[in-house]
Amino acid sequence: MKQAIVVRTDLGMGKGKLAAQAAHASLSAAEASQHRKGGWYDAWKEGGQAKIVLKVGSESELLEVFQKARAAGLPASLIEDRGLTQLEPGTATCAGVGPAPDADVDAITGKLKLL
């Protein structure tokens, strides 16, 4: 079981902003998985909460990952910034995919590069 956090690199977010957005994506996707049958969340939590952080270079790439995850029935979250600091309100910054079985997450995110 693992979770992928996919971050846009084209926004020029500072390190702290990027970390906060990635944390939002991780938590939101994990919360979405808690209510699923099959025990994915519990298995992931008990197995060490494996995460991988990946990058995309545009909003369209981020939306494609999110939409593919949803279409595959995986827990997924899309994070849009509130616009209080560095970005305009509603800017899509990152997505969380999973926790879910490794192969399912890899089918969506396996070709992306590490952040």
C-alpha positions in Angstrom: 0.0 0.0 0.0 1.2 3.5 -0.8 0.2 7.0 -1.5 1.5 9.3 -4.2 1.6 13.1 -3.9 1.9 14.9 -7.2 3.2 18.5 -7.1 3.2 21.1 -9.9 6.7 22.5 -10.4 5.7 25.3 -12.8 4.3 27.5 -10.0 7.5 28.5 -8.3 6.2 27.7 -4.8 8.6 28.2 -2.0 9.8 25.1 -0.1 7.5 25.8 2.8 4.5 26.4 0.6 5.2 23.3 -1.4 5.5 21.2 1.8 2.2 22.6 3.1 0.4 21.9 -0.1 1.8 18.3 -0.3 0.6 17.8 3.3 -2.9 18.9 2.4 -2.9 16.5 -0.5 -1.7 13.6 1.6 -4.2 14.2 4.4 -7.2 14.8 2.1 -6.6 11.7 0.0 -6.0 9.6 3.2 -9.3 10.9 4.6 -11.1 9.9 1.4 -9.8 6.4 1.7 -10.9 5.9 5.3 -14.5 5.3 4.2 -13.7 2.7 1.5 -14.4 -1.0 1.9 -11.3 -3.2 1.7 -9.3 -1.7 4.5 -6.8 0.2 2.3 -6.4 3.0 4.8 -5.8 0.7 7.8 -3.4 -1.5 5.9 -1.5 1.6 4.7 -1.4 3.1 8.2 -0.3 -0.1 9.8 2.3 -0.6 7.1 4.2 2.6 7.7 2.2 5.1 5.6 4.4 4.8 2.5 4.4 8.0 0.4 6.1 9.0 -2.8 6.3 12.6 -4.0 6.3 13.1 -7.7 6.2 16.1 -10.1 4.4 17.5 -13.1 5.1 20.6 -15.0 1.6 22.0 -15.6 -2.0 22.3 -14.4 -3.2 20.1 -17.3 -0.8 17.3 -16.3 -2.0 17.5 -12.7 -5.6 17.4 -13.6 -5.0 14.4 -15.9 -3.5 12.5 -13.0 -6.3 13.4 -10.7 -9.0 12.5 -13.2 -7.3 9.1 -14.1 -7.1 8.2 -10.4 -10.8 9.0 -9.9 -11.8 7.1 -13.0 -9.9 4.1 -11.7 -11.8 4.3 -8.4 -8.9 5.3 -6.3 -9.1 7.7 -3.4 -7.8 11.0 -4.7 -7.7 14.7 -3.8 -7.0 17.8 -5.8 -5.7 20.7 -3.7 -6.6 24.3 -4.7 -4.8 27.1 -2.9 -6.8 29.6 -0.9 -4.7 32.5 -2.3 -3.6 33.9 1.1 0.2 34.0 0.4 2.0 33.1 -2.9 -0.7 32.0 -5.3 -4.0 33.2 -6.7 -7.1 31.7 -5.1 -8.2 28.5 -6.7 -4.8 27.6 -8.1 -4.5 23.8 -8.4 -1.2 23.0 -6.7 -1.0 19.2 -6.1 -3.0 16.0 -5.9 -2.9 13.0 -3.6 -3.6 9.5 -5.0 -4.2 6.7 -2.5 -3.5 5.0 -0.2 -4.2 2.1 -2.4 -2.4 -1.0 -3.6 1.0 -0.2 -5.1 0.2 -1.5 -8.5 -3.0 0.6 -8.7 -1.1 3.8 -7.7 1.7 2.9 -10.1 -0.8 2.5 -13.0 -1.6 6.2 -12.6 1.6 7.7 -11.5 4.3 5.3 -12.5 5.7 7.3 -15.4 6.1 10.5 -13.3 9.5 11.6 -12.0 10.4 12.1 -8.4 10.3 15.6 -7.0 
